[in-house]
Amino acid sequence: ATYGNLGVIERARGNLDAAEEYLKKSLTINEKLGLQEGMAIQYANLGLIAEQRGNISEARRLWTLSRNLFRKLRAKDREALVQSWLDSLPPS
């Protein structure tokens, strides 16, 4: 969670490279521990960075992973939020 929080802070500061590094560290830890909620959160955050960089296909991929995990976890509010981000993307 700490790496994820640091990633969010760095993204807010505009330091996308540092943010991505922290978020990927958090994602790796969550994957190794099998923490699906943490994975979903970091996929969502990494998708925000991809979108900010203009990499729409990567944002779509990451947000789809995030949405699917939130759906599996029955986290309806978070699933709906990520779906709204997906809906805001231009068609592929």
PDB file of N, CA, C and O in Angstrom:
ATOM      1  N   ALA A   1       0.833  -1.202   0.000  1.00  0.00           N
ATOM      2  CA  ALA A   1       0.000   0.000   0.000  1.00  0.00           C
ATOM      3  C   ALA A   1       0.869   1.254   0.000  1.00  0.00           C
ATOM      4  O   ALA A   1       0.528   2.251  -0.636  1.00  0.00           O
ATOM      5  N   THR A   2       1.989   1.203   0.712  1.00  0.00           N
ATOM      6  CA  THR A   2       2.850   2.392   0.793  1.00  0.00           C
ATOM      7  C   THR A   2       3.415   2.758  -0.565  1.00  0.00           C
ATOM      8  O   THR A   2       3.416   3.931  -0.939  1.00  0.00           O
ATOM      9  N   TYR A   3       3.898   1.765  -1.312  1.00  0.00           N
ATOM     10  CA  TYR A   3       4.401   2.063  -2.653  1.00  0.00           C
ATOM     11  C   TYR A   3       3.287   2.645  -3.519  1.00  0.00           C
ATOM     12  O   TYR A   3       3.523   3.583  -4.281  1.00  0.00           O
ATOM     13  N   GLY A   4       2.094   2.104  -3.410  1.00  0.00           N
ATOM     14  CA  GLY A   4       0.965   2.628  -4.174  1.00  0.00           C
ATOM     15  C   GLY A   4       0.670   4.067  -3.815  1.00  0.00           C
ATOM     16  O   GLY A   4       0.434   4.897  -4.693  1.00  0.00           O
ATOM     17  N   ASN A   5       0.683   4.367  -2.520  1.00  0.00           N
ATOM     18  CA  ASN A   5       0.444   5.741  -2.079  1.00  0.00           C
ATOM     19  C   ASN A   5       1.524   6.694  -2.577  1.00  0.00           C
ATOM     20  O   ASN A   5       1.231   7.817  -2.987  1.00  0.00           O
ATOM     21  N   LEU A   6       2.771   6.240  -2.539  1.00  0.00           N
ATOM     22  CA  LEU A   6       3.859   7.074  -3.064  1.00  0.00           C
ATOM     23  C   LEU A   6       3.666   7.317  -4.560  1.00  0.00           C
ATOM     24  O   LEU A   6       3.944   8.409  -5.055  1.00  0.00           O
ATOM     25  N   GLY A   7       3.190   6.302  -5.276  1.00  0.00           N
ATOM     26  CA  GLY A   7       2.920   6.463  -6.700  1.00  0.00           C
ATOM     27  C   GLY A   7       1.848   7.492  -6.960  1.00  0.00           C
ATOM     28  O   GLY A   7       1.973   8.306  -7.875  1.00  0.00           O
ATOM     29  N   VAL A   8       0.795   7.466  -6.166  1.00  0.00           N
ATOM     30  CA  VAL A   8      -0.288   8.446  -6.320  1.00  0.00           C
ATOM     31  C   VAL A   8       0.239   9.857  -6.049  1.00  0.00           C
ATOM     32  O   VAL A   8      -0.108  10.798  -6.762  1.00  0.00           O
ATOM     33  N   ILE A   9       1.062  10.000  -5.037  1.00  0.00           N
ATOM     34  CA  ILE A   9       1.635  11.315  -4.707  1.00  0.00           C
ATOM     35  C   ILE A   9       2.515  11.810  -5.848  1.00  0.00           C
ATOM     36  O   ILE A   9       2.407  12.966  -6.257  1.00  0.00           O
ATOM     37  N   GLU A  10       3.374  10.957  -6.359  1.00  0.00           N
ATOM     38  CA  GLU A  10       4.262  11.364  -7.455  1.00  0.00           C
ATOM     39  C   GLU A  10       3.465  11.717  -8.712  1.00  0.00           C
ATOM     40  O   GLU A  10       3.825  12.648  -9.432  1.00  0.00           O
ATOM     41  N   ARG A  11       2.399  10.988  -8.974  1.00  0.00           N
ATOM     42  CA  ARG A  11       1.552  11.317 -10.130  1.00  0.00           C
ATOM     43  C   ARG A  11       0.936  12.701  -9.948  1.00  0.00           C
ATOM     44  O   ARG A  11       0.890  13.497 -10.886  1.00  0.00           O
ATOM     45  N   ALA A  12       0.465  12.983  -8.736  1.00  0.00           N
ATOM     46  CA  ALA A  12      -0.124  14.295  -8.446  1.00  0.00           C
ATOM     47  C   ALA A  12       0.902  15.412  -8.622  1.00  0.00           C
ATOM     48  O   ALA A  12       0.550  16.533  -8.988  1.00  0.00           O
ATOM     49  N   ARG A  13       2.146  15.107  -8.364  1.00  0.00           N
ATOM     50  CA  ARG A  13       3.226  16.086  -8.533  1.00  0.00           C
ATOM     51  C   ARG A  13       3.672  16.209  -9.981  1.00  0.00           C
ATOM     52  O   ARG A  13       4.448  17.100 -10.325  1.00  0.00           O
ATOM     53  N   GLY A  14       3.179  15.311 -10.828  1.00  0.00           N
ATOM     54  CA  GLY A  14       3.560  15.331 -12.240  1.00  0.00           C
ATOM     55  C   GLY A  14       4.786  14.511 -12.558  1.00  0.00           C
ATOM     56  O   GLY A  14       5.282  14.556 -13.683  1.00  0.00           O
ATOM     57  N   ASN A  15       5.288  13.760 -11.590  1.00  0.00           N
ATOM     58  CA  ASN A  15       6.464  12.906 -11.787  1.00  0.00           C
ATOM     59  C   ASN A  15       6.009  11.518 -12.244  1.00  0.00           C
ATOM     60  O   ASN A  15       5.988  10.577 -11.452  1.00  0.00           O
ATOM     61  N   LEU A  16       5.649  11.397 -13.511  1.00  0.00           N
ATOM     62  CA  LEU A  16       5.042  10.167 -14.008  1.00  0.00           C
ATOM     63  C   LEU A  16       5.991   8.980 -13.975  1.00  0.00           C
ATOM     64  O   LEU A  16       5.561   7.862 -13.690  1.00  0.00           O
ATOM     65  N   ASP A  17       7.263   9.193 -14.258  1.00  0.00           N
ATOM     66  CA  ASP A  17       8.222   8.082 -14.227  1.00  0.00           C
ATOM     67  C   ASP A  17       8.352   7.510 -12.818  1.00  0.00           C
ATOM     68  O   ASP A  17       8.332   6.293 -12.634  1.00  0.00           O
ATOM     69  N   ALA A  18       8.485   8.391 -11.822  1.00  0.00           N
ATOM     70  CA  ALA A  18       8.589   7.944 -10.429  1.00  0.00           C
ATOM     71  C   ALA A  18       7.284   7.281 -10.001  1.00  0.00           C
ATOM     72  O   ALA A  18       7.303   6.254  -9.324  1.00  0.00           O
ATOM     73  N   ALA A  19       6.158   7.860 -10.391  1.00  0.00           N
ATOM     74  CA  ALA A  19       4.858   7.291 -10.041  1.00  0.00           C
ATOM     75  C   ALA A  19       4.727   5.886 -10.597  1.00  0.00           C
ATOM     76  O   ALA A  19       4.307   4.968  -9.892  1.00  0.00           O
ATOM     77  N   GLU A  20       5.086   5.720 -11.851  1.00  0.00           N
ATOM     78  CA  GLU A  20       4.983   4.410 -12.488  1.00  0.00           C
ATOM     79  C   GLU A  20       5.875   3.388 -11.781  1.00  0.00           C
ATOM     80  O   GLU A  20       5.473   2.241 -11.585  1.00  0.00           O
ATOM     81  N   GLU A  21       7.066   3.798 -11.404  1.00  0.00           N
ATOM     82  CA  GLU A  21       7.990   2.899 -10.717  1.00  0.00           C
ATOM     83  C   GLU A  21       7.395   2.409  -9.393  1.00  0.00           C
ATOM     84  O   GLU A  21       7.422   1.213  -9.101  1.00  0.00           O
ATOM     85  N   TYR A  22       6.862   3.334  -8.597  1.00  0.00           N
ATOM     86  CA  TYR A  22       6.264   2.959  -7.317  1.00  0.00           C
ATOM     87  C   TYR A  22       5.042   2.060  -7.523  1.00  0.00           C
ATOM     88  O   TYR A  22       4.871   1.068  -6.814  1.00  0.00           O
ATOM     89  N   LEU A  23       4.196   2.408  -8.490  1.00  0.00           N
ATOM     90  CA  LEU A  23       2.984   1.622  -8.720  1.00  0.00           C
ATOM     91  C   LEU A  23       3.306   0.217  -9.202  1.00  0.00           C
ATOM     92  O   LEU A  23       2.627  -0.739  -8.827  1.00  0.00           O
ATOM     93  N   LYS A  24       4.335   0.084 -10.027  1.00  0.00           N
ATOM     94  CA  LYS A  24       4.731  -1.245 -10.493  1.00  0.00           C
ATOM     95  C   LYS A  24       5.298  -2.077  -9.348  1.00  0.00           C
ATOM     96  O   LYS A  24       5.079  -3.287  -9.296  1.00  0.00           O
ATOM     97  N   LYS A  25       6.029  -1.438  -8.424  1.00  0.00           N
ATOM     98  CA  LYS A  25       6.521  -2.160  -7.249  1.00  0.00           C
ATOM     99  C   LYS A  25       5.345  -2.667  -6.422  1.00  0.00           C
ATOM    100  O   LYS A  25       5.334  -3.814  -5.975  1.00  0.00           O
ATOM    101  N   SER A  26       4.371  -1.813  -6.229  1.00  0.00           N
ATOM    102  CA  SER A  26       3.193  -2.198  -5.475  1.00  0.00           C
ATOM    103  C   SER A  26       2.447  -3.329  -6.174  1.00  0.00           C
ATOM    104  O   SER A  26       2.012  -4.280  -5.526  1.00  0.00           O
ATOM    105  N   LEU A  27       2.299  -3.232  -7.481  1.00  0.00           N
ATOM    106  CA  LEU A  27       1.620  -4.273  -8.247  1.00  0.00           C
ATOM    107  C   LEU A  27       2.337  -5.614  -8.101  1.00  0.00           C
ATOM    108  O   LEU A  27       1.697  -6.644  -7.887  1.00  0.00           O
ATOM    109  N   THR A  28       3.650  -5.598  -8.216  1.00  0.00           N
ATOM    110  CA  THR A  28       4.432  -6.834  -8.084  1.00  0.00           C
ATOM    111  C   THR A  28       4.222  -7.483  -6.718  1.00  0.00           C
ATOM    112  O   THR A  28       4.043  -8.697  -6.628  1.00  0.00           O
ATOM    113  N   ILE A  29       4.242  -6.688  -5.670  1.00  0.00           N
ATOM    114  CA  ILE A  29       4.028  -7.215  -4.317  1.00  0.00           C
ATOM    115  C   ILE A  29       2.623  -7.795  -4.195  1.00  0.00           C
ATOM    116  O   ILE A  29       2.443  -8.886  -3.653  1.00  0.00           O
ATOM    117  N   ASN A  30       1.628  -7.063  -4.699  1.00  0.00           N
ATOM    118  CA  ASN A  30       0.250  -7.551  -4.628  1.00  0.00           C
ATOM    119  C   ASN A  30       0.074  -8.847  -5.406  1.00  0.00           C
ATOM    120  O   ASN A  30      -0.646  -9.744  -4.966  1.00  0.00           O
ATOM    121  N   GLU A  31       0.731  -8.951  -6.562  1.00  0.00           N
ATOM    122  CA  GLU A  31       0.662 -10.182  -7.352  1.00  0.00           C
ATOM    123  C   GLU A  31       1.277 -11.351  -6.588  1.00  0.00           C
ATOM    124  O   GLU A  31       0.698 -12.436  -6.527  1.00  0.00           O
ATOM    125  N   LYS A  32       2.453 -11.122  -6.007  1.00  0.00           N
ATOM    126  CA  LYS A  32       3.125 -12.195  -5.267  1.00  0.00           C
ATOM    127  C   LYS A  32       2.313 -12.658  -4.065  1.00  0.00           C
ATOM    128  O   LYS A  32       2.351 -13.833  -3.699  1.00  0.00           O
ATOM    129  N   LEU A  33       1.583 -11.739  -3.455  1.00  0.00           N
ATOM    130  CA  LEU A  33       0.769 -12.078  -2.282  1.00  0.00           C
ATOM    131  C   LEU A  33      -0.647 -12.520  -2.649  1.00  0.00           C
ATOM    132  O   LEU A  33      -1.414 -12.956  -1.792  1.00  0.00           O
ATOM    133  N   GLY A  34      -0.981 -12.401  -3.932  1.00  0.00           N
ATOM    134  CA  GLY A  34      -2.315 -12.785  -4.381  1.00  0.00           C
ATOM    135  C   GLY A  34      -3.410 -11.833  -3.928  1.00  0.00           C
ATOM    136  O   GLY A  34      -4.562 -12.239  -3.781  1.00  0.00           O
ATOM    137  N   LEU A  35      -3.067 -10.582  -3.709  1.00  0.00           N
ATOM    138  CA  LEU A  35      -4.026  -9.584  -3.231  1.00  0.00           C
ATOM    139  C   LEU A  35      -4.719  -8.925  -4.425  1.00  0.00           C
ATOM    140  O   LEU A  35      -4.221  -7.956  -4.997  1.00  0.00           O
ATOM    141  N   GLN A  36      -5.872  -9.473  -4.782  1.00  0.00           N
ATOM    142  CA  GLN A  36      -6.551  -9.014  -5.995  1.00  0.00           C
ATOM    143  C   GLN A  36      -7.035  -7.578  -5.902  1.00  0.00           C
ATOM    144  O   GLN A  36      -7.005  -6.860  -6.902  1.00  0.00           O
ATOM    145  N   GLU A  37      -7.476  -7.142  -4.742  1.00  0.00           N
ATOM    146  CA  GLU A  37      -7.925  -5.756  -4.609  1.00  0.00           C
ATOM    147  C   GLU A  37      -6.760  -4.790  -4.855  1.00  0.00           C
ATOM    148  O   GLU A  37      -6.912  -3.787  -5.553  1.00  0.00           O
ATOM    149  N   GLY A  38      -5.607  -5.102  -4.278  1.00  0.00           N
ATOM    150  CA  GLY A  38      -4.430  -4.265  -4.495  1.00  0.00           C
ATOM    151  C   GLY A  38      -4.010  -4.255  -5.953  1.00  0.00           C
ATOM    152  O   GLY A  38      -3.606  -3.221  -6.485  1.00  0.00           O
ATOM    153  N   MET A  39      -4.105  -5.411  -6.596  1.00  0.00           N
ATOM    154  CA  MET A  39      -3.778  -5.487  -8.020  1.00  0.00           C
ATOM    155  C   MET A  39      -4.725  -4.606  -8.822  1.00  0.00           C
ATOM    156  O   MET A  39      -4.294  -3.860  -9.701  1.00  0.00           O
ATOM    157  N   ALA A  40      -6.020  -4.692  -8.516  1.00  0.00           N
ATOM    158  CA  ALA A  40      -7.009  -3.896  -9.241  1.00  0.00           C
ATOM    159  C   ALA A  40      -6.746  -2.402  -9.072  1.00  0.00           C
ATOM    160  O   ALA A  40      -6.858  -1.633 -10.027  1.00  0.00           O
ATOM    161  N   ILE A  41      -6.400  -2.003  -7.870  1.00  0.00           N
ATOM    162  CA  ILE A  41      -6.120  -0.588  -7.601  1.00  0.00           C
ATOM    163  C   ILE A  41      -4.906  -0.124  -8.402  1.00  0.00           C
ATOM    164  O   ILE A  41      -4.931   0.953  -8.996  1.00  0.00           O
ATOM    165  N   GLN A  42      -3.846  -0.927  -8.423  1.00  0.00           N
ATOM    166  CA  GLN A  42      -2.639  -0.500  -9.125  1.00  0.00           C
ATOM    167  C   GLN A  42      -2.821  -0.533 -10.639  1.00  0.00           C
ATOM    168  O   GLN A  42      -2.272   0.315 -11.342  1.00  0.00           O
ATOM    169  N   TYR A  43      -3.592  -1.509 -11.157  1.00  0.00           N
ATOM    170  CA  TYR A  43      -3.908  -1.477 -12.587  1.00  0.00           C
ATOM    171  C   TYR A  43      -4.643  -0.181 -12.930  1.00  0.00           C
ATOM    172  O   TYR A  43      -4.368   0.447 -13.952  1.00  0.00           O
ATOM    173  N   ALA A  44      -5.573   0.209 -12.070  1.00  0.00           N
ATOM    174  CA  ALA A  44      -6.318   1.449 -12.312  1.00  0.00           C
ATOM    175  C   ALA A  44      -5.378   2.658 -12.307  1.00  0.00           C
ATOM    176  O   ALA A  44      -5.454   3.518 -13.184  1.00  0.00           O
ATOM    177  N   ASN A  45      -4.491   2.712 -11.307  1.00  0.00           N
ATOM    178  CA  ASN A  45      -3.552   3.836 -11.219  1.00  0.00           C
ATOM    179  C   ASN A  45      -2.586   3.865 -12.397  1.00  0.00           C
ATOM    180  O   ASN A  45      -2.294   4.931 -12.939  1.00  0.00           O
ATOM    181  N   LEU A  46      -2.092   2.702 -12.791  1.00  0.00           N
ATOM    182  CA  LEU A  46      -1.191   2.647 -13.953  1.00  0.00           C
ATOM    183  C   LEU A  46      -1.933   3.053 -15.229  1.00  0.00           C
ATOM    184  O   LEU A  46      -1.345   3.651 -16.130  1.00  0.00           O
ATOM    185  N   GLY A  47      -3.212   2.728 -15.301  1.00  0.00           N
ATOM    186  CA  GLY A  47      -4.024   3.161 -16.430  1.00  0.00           C
ATOM    187  C   GLY A  47      -4.153   4.673 -16.498  1.00  0.00           C
ATOM    188  O   GLY A  47      -4.164   5.251 -17.585  1.00  0.00           O
ATOM    189  N   LEU A  48      -4.251   5.314 -15.344  1.00  0.00           N
ATOM    190  CA  LEU A  48      -4.313   6.780 -15.318  1.00  0.00           C
ATOM    191  C   LEU A  48      -3.027   7.387 -15.884  1.00  0.00           C
ATOM    192  O   LEU A  48      -3.067   8.382 -16.607  1.00  0.00           O
ATOM    193  N   ILE A  49      -1.911   6.786 -15.553  1.00  0.00           N
ATOM    194  CA  ILE A  49      -0.634   7.277 -16.072  1.00  0.00           C
ATOM    195  C   ILE A  49      -0.567   7.054 -17.581  1.00  0.00           C
ATOM    196  O   ILE A  49      -0.148   7.940 -18.326  1.00  0.00           O
ATOM    197  N   ALA A  50      -0.979   5.873 -18.028  1.00  0.00           N
ATOM    198  CA  ALA A  50      -0.963   5.583 -19.467  1.00  0.00           C
ATOM    199  C   ALA A  50      -1.834   6.584 -20.219  1.00  0.00           C
ATOM    200  O   ALA A  50      -1.448   7.087 -21.274  1.00  0.00           O
ATOM    201  N   GLU A  51      -3.014   6.868 -19.667  1.00  0.00           N
ATOM    202  CA  GLU A  51      -3.894   7.847 -20.317  1.00  0.00           C
ATOM    203  C   GLU A  51      -3.247   9.222 -20.335  1.00  0.00           C
ATOM    204  O   GLU A  51      -3.302   9.921 -21.347  1.00  0.00           O
ATOM    205  N   GLN A  52      -2.646   9.609 -19.245  1.00  0.00           N
ATOM    206  CA  GLN A  52      -1.998  10.915 -19.153  1.00  0.00           C
ATOM    207  C   GLN A  52      -0.880  11.041 -20.186  1.00  0.00           C
ATOM    208  O   GLN A  52      -0.632  12.127 -20.711  1.00  0.00           O
ATOM    209  N   ARG A  53      -0.221   9.946 -20.470  1.00  0.00           N
ATOM    210  CA  ARG A  53       0.855   9.939 -21.465  1.00  0.00           C
ATOM    211  C   ARG A  53       0.326   9.813 -22.893  1.00  0.00           C
ATOM    212  O   ARG A  53       1.095   9.881 -23.852  1.00  0.00           O
ATOM    213  N   GLY A  54      -0.976   9.632 -23.031  1.00  0.00           N
ATOM    214  CA  GLY A  54      -1.563   9.516 -24.361  1.00  0.00           C
ATOM    215  C   GLY A  54      -1.559   8.099 -24.915  1.00  0.00           C
ATOM    216  O   GLY A  54      -1.859   7.899 -26.092  1.00  0.00           O
ATOM    217  N   ASN A  55      -1.226   7.120 -24.096  1.00  0.00           N
ATOM    218  CA  ASN A  55      -1.199   5.726 -24.527  1.00  0.00           C
ATOM    219  C   ASN A  55      -2.566   5.106 -24.218  1.00  0.00           C
ATOM    220  O   ASN A  55      -2.746   4.400 -23.226  1.00  0.00           O
ATOM    221  N   ILE A  56      -3.516   5.398 -25.105  1.00  0.00           N
ATOM    222  CA  ILE A  56      -4.904   5.014 -24.872  1.00  0.00           C
ATOM    223  C   ILE A  56      -5.089   3.506 -24.868  1.00  0.00           C
ATOM    224  O   ILE A  56      -5.853   2.982 -24.058  1.00  0.00           O
ATOM    225  N   SER A  57      -4.409   2.803 -25.752  1.00  0.00           N
ATOM    226  CA  SER A  57      -4.578   1.348 -25.793  1.00  0.00           C
ATOM    227  C   SER A  57      -4.070   0.700 -24.505  1.00  0.00           C
ATOM    228  O   SER A  57      -4.662  -0.268 -24.028  1.00  0.00           O
ATOM    229  N   GLU A  58      -2.996   1.213 -23.944  1.00  0.00           N
ATOM    230  CA  GLU A  58      -2.476   0.678 -22.684  1.00  0.00           C
ATOM    231  C   GLU A  58      -3.416   1.035 -21.532  1.00  0.00           C
ATOM    232  O   GLU A  58      -3.653   0.212 -20.647  1.00  0.00           O
ATOM    233  N   ALA A  59      -3.946   2.249 -21.539  1.00  0.00           N
ATOM    234  CA  ALA A  59      -4.914   2.634 -20.507  1.00  0.00           C
ATOM    235  C   ALA A  59      -6.124   1.706 -20.566  1.00  0.00           C
ATOM    236  O   ALA A  59      -6.604   1.240 -19.533  1.00  0.00           O
ATOM    237  N   ARG A  60      -6.610   1.442 -21.766  1.00  0.00           N
ATOM    238  CA  ARG A  60      -7.758   0.543 -21.924  1.00  0.00           C
ATOM    239  C   ARG A  60      -7.439  -0.859 -21.386  1.00  0.00           C
ATOM    240  O   ARG A  60      -8.254  -1.459 -20.684  1.00  0.00           O
ATOM    241  N   ARG A  61      -6.275  -1.364 -21.713  1.00  0.00           N
ATOM    242  CA  ARG A  61      -5.870  -2.694 -21.259  1.00  0.00           C
ATOM    243  C   ARG A  61      -5.811  -2.766 -19.736  1.00  0.00           C
ATOM    244  O   ARG A  61      -6.348  -3.693 -19.130  1.00  0.00           O
ATOM    245  N   LEU A  62      -5.159  -1.788 -19.125  1.00  0.00           N
ATOM    246  CA  LEU A  62      -5.002  -1.770 -17.673  1.00  0.00           C
ATOM    247  C   LEU A  62      -6.335  -1.576 -16.966  1.00  0.00           C
ATOM    248  O   LEU A  62      -6.609  -2.243 -15.968  1.00  0.00           O
ATOM    249  N   TRP A  63      -7.166  -0.673 -17.471  1.00  0.00           N
ATOM    250  CA  TRP A  63      -8.464  -0.437 -16.843  1.00  0.00           C
ATOM    251  C   TRP A  63      -9.386  -1.637 -17.004  1.00  0.00           C
ATOM    252  O   TRP A  63     -10.214  -1.902 -16.132  1.00  0.00           O
ATOM    253  N   THR A  64      -9.254  -2.364 -18.105  1.00  0.00           N
ATOM    254  CA  THR A  64     -10.061  -3.571 -18.279  1.00  0.00           C
ATOM    255  C   THR A  64      -9.659  -4.623 -17.245  1.00  0.00           C
ATOM    256  O   THR A  64     -10.519  -5.277 -16.655  1.00  0.00           O
ATOM    257  N   LEU A  65      -8.360  -4.784 -17.029  1.00  0.00           N
ATOM    258  CA  LEU A  65      -7.891  -5.701 -15.984  1.00  0.00           C
ATOM    259  C   LEU A  65      -8.431  -5.275 -14.612  1.00  0.00           C
ATOM    260  O   LEU A  65      -8.912  -6.103 -13.838  1.00  0.00           O
ATOM    261  N   SER A  66      -8.343  -3.986 -14.331  1.00  0.00           N
ATOM    262  CA  SER A  66      -8.813  -3.448 -13.065  1.00  0.00           C
ATOM    263  C   SER A  66     -10.312  -3.688 -12.899  1.00  0.00           C
ATOM    264  O   SER A  66     -10.751  -4.207 -11.873  1.00  0.00           O
ATOM    265  N   ARG A  67     -11.087  -3.315 -13.900  1.00  0.00           N
ATOM    266  CA  ARG A  67     -12.542  -3.475 -13.832  1.00  0.00           C
ATOM    267  C   ARG A  67     -12.931  -4.935 -13.602  1.00  0.00           C
ATOM    268  O   ARG A  67     -13.811  -5.233 -12.794  1.00  0.00           O
ATOM    269  N   ASN A  68     -12.267  -5.838 -14.321  1.00  0.00           N
ATOM    270  CA  ASN A  68     -12.601  -7.255 -14.198  1.00  0.00           C
ATOM    271  C   ASN A  68     -12.305  -7.787 -12.794  1.00  0.00           C
ATOM    272  O   ASN A  68     -13.067  -8.591 -12.258  1.00  0.00           O
ATOM    273  N   LEU A  69     -11.205  -7.339 -12.208  1.00  0.00           N
ATOM    274  CA  LEU A  69     -10.896  -7.761 -10.838  1.00  0.00           C
ATOM    275  C   LEU A  69     -11.901  -7.178  -9.851  1.00  0.00           C
ATOM    276  O   LEU A  69     -12.364  -7.879  -8.952  1.00  0.00           O
ATOM    277  N   PHE A  70     -12.241  -5.905 -10.010  1.00  0.00           N
ATOM    278  CA  PHE A  70     -13.240  -5.315  -9.116  1.00  0.00           C
ATOM    279  C   PHE A  70     -14.583  -6.026  -9.258  1.00  0.00           C
ATOM    280  O   PHE A  70     -15.290  -6.229  -8.272  1.00  0.00           O
ATOM    281  N   ARG A  71     -14.932  -6.405 -10.491  1.00  0.00           N
ATOM    282  CA  ARG A  71     -16.178  -7.153 -10.717  1.00  0.00           C
ATOM    283  C   ARG A  71     -16.130  -8.483  -9.970  1.00  0.00           C
ATOM    284  O   ARG A  71     -17.088  -8.868  -9.301  1.00  0.00           O
ATOM    285  N   LYS A  72     -15.003  -9.174 -10.094  1.00  0.00           N
ATOM    286  CA  LYS A  72     -14.832 -10.468  -9.419  1.00  0.00           C
ATOM    287  C   LYS A  72     -14.947 -10.317  -7.902  1.00  0.00           C
ATOM    288  O   LYS A  72     -15.477 -11.191  -7.217  1.00  0.00           O
ATOM    289  N   LEU A  73     -14.442  -9.198  -7.395  1.00  0.00           N
ATOM    290  CA  LEU A  73     -14.472  -8.934  -5.953  1.00  0.00           C
ATOM    291  C   LEU A  73     -15.803  -8.347  -5.489  1.00  0.00           C
ATOM    292  O   LEU A  73     -16.010  -8.126  -4.295  1.00  0.00           O
ATOM    293  N   ARG A  74     -16.699  -8.097  -6.435  1.00  0.00           N
ATOM    294  CA  ARG A  74     -18.007  -7.484  -6.171  1.00  0.00           C
ATOM    295  C   ARG A  74     -17.871  -6.098  -5.538  1.00  0.00           C
ATOM    296  O   ARG A  74     -18.664  -5.705  -4.683  1.00  0.00           O
ATOM    297  N   ALA A  75     -16.848  -5.375  -5.979  1.00  0.00           N
ATOM    298  CA  ALA A  75     -16.639  -3.992  -5.541  1.00  0.00           C
ATOM    299  C   ALA A  75     -17.314  -3.087  -6.568  1.00  0.00           C
ATOM    300  O   ALA A  75     -16.659  -2.488  -7.420  1.00  0.00           O
ATOM    301  N   LYS A  76     -18.638  -3.004  -6.464  1.00  0.00           N
ATOM    302  CA  LYS A  76     -19.445  -2.366  -7.509  1.00  0.00           C
ATOM    303  C   LYS A  76     -19.114  -0.889  -7.723  1.00  0.00           C
ATOM    304  O   LYS A  76     -19.075  -0.429  -8.864  1.00  0.00           O
ATOM    305  N   ASP A  77     -18.877  -0.149  -6.654  1.00  0.00           N
ATOM    306  CA  ASP A  77     -18.562   1.274  -6.806  1.00  0.00           C
ATOM    307  C   ASP A  77     -17.249   1.465  -7.559  1.00  0.00           C
ATOM    308  O   ASP A  77     -17.152   2.306  -8.452  1.00  0.00           O
ATOM    309  N   ARG A  78     -16.246   0.681  -7.191  1.00  0.00           N
ATOM    310  CA  ARG A  78     -14.947   0.798  -7.865  1.00  0.00           C
ATOM    311  C   ARG A  78     -15.038   0.299  -9.300  1.00  0.00           C
ATOM    312  O   ARG A  78     -14.435   0.879 -10.202  1.00  0.00           O
ATOM    313  N   GLU A  79     -15.791  -0.777  -9.511  1.00  0.00           N
ATOM    314  CA  GLU A  79     -15.992  -1.278 -10.870  1.00  0.00           C
ATOM    315  C   GLU A  79     -16.654  -0.203 -11.727  1.00  0.00           C
ATOM    316  O   GLU A  79     -16.250   0.019 -12.868  1.00  0.00           O
ATOM    317  N   ALA A  80     -17.667   0.461 -11.180  1.00  0.00           N
ATOM    318  CA  ALA A  80     -18.371   1.500 -11.926  1.00  0.00           C
ATOM    319  C   ALA A  80     -17.459   2.684 -12.240  1.00  0.00           C
ATOM    320  O   ALA A  80     -17.541   3.255 -13.328  1.00  0.00           O
ATOM    321  N   LEU A  81     -16.596   3.056 -11.303  1.00  0.00           N
ATOM    322  CA  LEU A  81     -15.668   4.160 -11.542  1.00  0.00           C
ATOM    323  C   LEU A  81     -14.734   3.832 -12.700  1.00  0.00           C
ATOM    324  O   LEU A  81     -14.564   4.638 -13.615  1.00  0.00           O
ATOM    325  N   VAL A  82     -14.131   2.653 -12.658  1.00  0.00           N
ATOM    326  CA  VAL A  82     -13.201   2.264 -13.722  1.00  0.00           C
ATOM    327  C   VAL A  82     -13.941   2.134 -15.052  1.00  0.00           C
ATOM    328  O   VAL A  82     -13.407   2.492 -16.102  1.00  0.00           O
ATOM    329  N   GLN A  83     -15.166   1.623 -15.005  1.00  0.00           N
ATOM    330  CA  GLN A  83     -15.953   1.528 -16.241  1.00  0.00           C
ATOM    331  C   GLN A  83     -16.216   2.909 -16.812  1.00  0.00           C
ATOM    332  O   GLN A  83     -16.212   3.080 -18.031  1.00  0.00           O
ATOM    333  N   SER A  84     -16.443   3.893 -15.961  1.00  0.00           N
ATOM    334  CA  SER A  84     -16.665   5.261 -16.461  1.00  0.00           C
ATOM    335  C   SER A  84     -15.417   5.789 -17.154  1.00  0.00           C
ATOM    336  O   SER A  84     -15.517   6.529 -18.133  1.00  0.00           O
ATOM    337  N   TRP A  85     -14.241   5.415 -16.654  1.00  0.00           N
ATOM    338  CA  TRP A  85     -13.002   5.822 -17.317  1.00  0.00           C
ATOM    339  C   TRP A  85     -12.890   5.139 -18.673  1.00  0.00           C
ATOM    340  O   TRP A  85     -12.508   5.762 -19.664  1.00  0.00           O
ATOM    341  N   LEU A  86     -13.225   3.861 -18.707  1.00  0.00           N
ATOM    342  CA  LEU A  86     -13.196   3.129 -19.995  1.00  0.00           C
ATOM    343  C   LEU A  86     -14.170   3.767 -20.985  1.00  0.00           C
ATOM    344  O   LEU A  86     -13.853   3.923 -22.164  1.00  0.00           O
ATOM    345  N   ASP A  87     -15.334   4.127 -20.506  1.00  0.00           N
ATOM    346  CA  ASP A  87     -16.356   4.730 -21.380  1.00  0.00           C
ATOM    347  C   ASP A  87     -15.923   6.094 -21.907  1.00  0.00           C
ATOM    348  O   ASP A  87     -16.393   6.531 -22.957  1.00  0.00           O
ATOM    349  N   SER A  88     -15.033   6.765 -21.188  1.00  0.00           N
ATOM    350  CA  SER A  88     -14.591   8.097 -21.612  1.00  0.00           C
ATOM    351  C   SER A  88     -13.517   8.049 -22.691  1.00  0.00           C
ATOM    352  O   SER A  88     -13.203   9.071 -23.301  1.00  0.00           O
ATOM    353  N   LEU A  89     -12.950   6.863 -22.930  1.00  0.00           N
ATOM    354  CA  LEU A  89     -11.888   6.729 -23.938  1.00  0.00           C
ATOM    355  C   LEU A  89     -12.485   6.765 -25.352  1.00  0.00           C
ATOM    356  O   LEU A  89     -13.615   6.329 -25.571  1.00  0.00           O
ATOM    357  N   PRO A  90     -11.712   7.289 -26.297  1.00  0.00           N
ATOM    358  CA  PRO A  90     -12.186   7.251 -27.680  1.00  0.00           C
ATOM    359  C   PRO A  90     -12.278   5.809 -28.158  1.00  0.00           C
ATOM    360  O   PRO A  90     -11.558   4.949 -27.651  1.00  0.00           O
ATOM    361  N   PRO A  91     -13.146   5.528 -29.120  1.00  0.00           N
ATOM    362  CA  PRO A  91     -13.264   4.151 -29.617  1.00  0.00           C
ATOM    363  C   PRO A  91     -11.938   3.655 -30.187  1.00  0.00           C
ATOM    364  O   PRO A  91     -11.144   4.419 -30.735  1.00  0.00           O
ATOM    365  N   SER A  92     -11.730   2.359 -30.037  1.00  0.00           N
ATOM    366  CA  SER A  92     -10.463   1.785 -30.546  1.00  0.00           C
ATOM    367  C   SER A  92     -10.599   1.374 -31.987  1.00  0.00           C
ATOM    368  O   SER A  92      -9.642   0.875 -32.580  1.00  0.00           O
TER     369      SER A  92
END
